[in-house]
């Protein structure tokens, strides 16, 4: 039986496409959830554990997370 790979990503971003206006930022690890609590506004729109992010902000958020050493996929 093949061993299951661990997910190396801290965040998963969904919502790709030419006409996407809202992306979902999925914190997968505890480090990612802590980063969200420290860096995103308290009134951010949550959908379950995921955060809805307007297209104009997603790149800055992803860059910030990566600059802090987190992996985003």
PLY file of the C-alpha trace (Angstrom):
ply
format ascii 1.0
element vertex 73
property float x
property float y
property float z
element edge 72
property int vertex1
property int vertex2
end_header
0.00 0.00 0.00
1.34 3.41 -0.99
1.91 5.89 1.84
-0.30 8.94 1.79
1.51 12.24 1.16
1.21 14.99 3.72
-0.22 18.26 2.40
2.68 20.74 2.47
0.44 23.77 1.94
-0.68 26.03 4.77
-3.36 27.66 2.61
-5.39 26.59 -0.37
-6.87 29.26 -2.66
-9.87 28.40 -4.81
-11.76 30.39 -7.38
-9.60 30.62 -10.47
-10.84 31.97 -13.75
-11.10 35.02 -15.92
-14.36 36.20 -14.35
-13.70 35.32 -10.71
-14.57 38.18 -8.39
-14.31 36.34 -5.07
-11.70 33.82 -4.03
-11.83 31.50 -1.04
-8.78 31.36 1.18
-8.74 28.04 3.05
-6.39 27.93 6.06
-5.29 24.30 6.37
-2.75 24.39 9.20
-2.72 25.92 12.67
-0.01 28.31 11.45
-2.34 29.50 8.69
-5.24 30.00 11.10
-2.97 32.01 13.41
-1.79 34.10 10.45
-5.40 34.85 9.49
-6.20 35.94 13.05
-3.18 38.25 13.10
-3.35 39.72 9.59
-6.92 39.79 8.30
-9.63 42.10 9.65
-12.02 40.74 12.25
-14.97 41.56 10.00
-13.64 39.46 7.09
-16.39 37.37 5.52
-16.02 33.75 6.63
-17.63 30.78 4.91
-17.06 28.02 7.41
-13.33 28.14 8.12
-12.59 29.76 4.75
-12.37 33.48 4.09
-13.99 35.14 1.08
-11.55 37.57 -0.51
-12.26 40.03 -3.32
-10.10 39.56 -6.39
-8.37 42.91 -5.88
-6.96 41.78 -2.49
-6.10 38.11 -3.00
-2.62 38.66 -4.48
-1.52 40.93 -1.62
-2.83 38.46 0.97
-1.11 35.51 -0.71
2.13 37.48 -1.05
1.96 38.46 2.63
1.44 34.88 3.75
4.30 33.67 1.55
6.59 36.44 2.79
5.88 35.20 6.32
7.03 31.71 5.33
3.67 30.04 4.72
3.00 27.84 1.70
0.01 28.73 -0.48
-1.33 26.47 -3.15
0 1
1 2
2 3
3 4
4 5
5 6
6 7
7 8
8 9
9 10
10 11
11 12
12 13
13 14
14 15
15 16
16 17
17 18
18 19
19 20
20 21
21 22
22 23
23 24
24 25
25 26
26 27
27 28
28 29
29 30
30 31
31 32
32 33
33 34
34 35
35 36
36 37
37 38
38 39
39 40
40 41
41 42
42 43
43 44
44 45
45 46
46 47
47 48
48 49
49 50
50 51
51 52
52 53
53 54
54 55
55 56
56 57
57 58
58 59
59 60
60 61
61 62
62 63
63 64
64 65
65 66
66 67
67 68
68 69
69 70
70 71
71 72
